[in-house]
Each structure stands twice: as C-alpha cells, then as structure tokens.
C-alpha cells in the first residue's frame, strides 16, 4: 500500500507564499492536490500528468504551481499570493494506474495523504 505524506502547511498572512510537499512511499502515476475547507466538500486544486502537463482550478490559476521531481516520488505545490479563502486542509492524491488525461475528481485517485493545514489570515 502506497503512503503519501504531506508537509509544509502553516499559518500565513494574505499575499504570503507557502510551498507544500508530498512524498510517496511507492510508485504512483498521476498526482494531484485537493483541499477541504471546514464544512465544505473536498475540491480539486491542481494535477500534473505523467509527461508534465498541468491542470489548475480556476480559483488558483496564476497563483499556484504544481510540480514533481524527476523520480516521480515527490509532489510540490508552490502557493503565491495566498488569500483567506485558500484556508483549508490540503491533501496529496495519486493514481495507481496511468491516465493520459488529467483527472480532477476525487474518485479518480486511489491514494490519499492525511493532509496539511494551510491557514491564511487577512
């Protein structure tokens, strides 16, 4: 069973930056970041495909950047110009099979991390 472990969350002020990391214990394929705010459903943030293609939600496009190391065992999310509405628990997700199409639904992913809290104060 693959385990995903996130890190890098914290308490920051609006317009600050944070970089989240996720380390996988085994081989995975497509990876993504989702987030869940209190009282809300888990929502898609960004994903990166096997050959590096990226997809972002409209709410973070232009502010967040997803990337992956060459070994494809670590995933990152650079978050700039943070807003209070970005406050959430951020989860790393991964697929155990390859998809050439970027996936944006929670049901598309097989493995999940426990999450890291990001809090943005105004």
Secondary structure, 3 states (H helix, E strand, C coil): CCCEEEECCEEEECCCCEEEEEEECCCCCCEEEEEECCCCCCEEEEEECCCCCEEECCCCCCCEEEEECCCCCEEEEEECCCCHHHCEEEEEEECCCCCCCCCCCHHHCCEECCCEEEEEEC
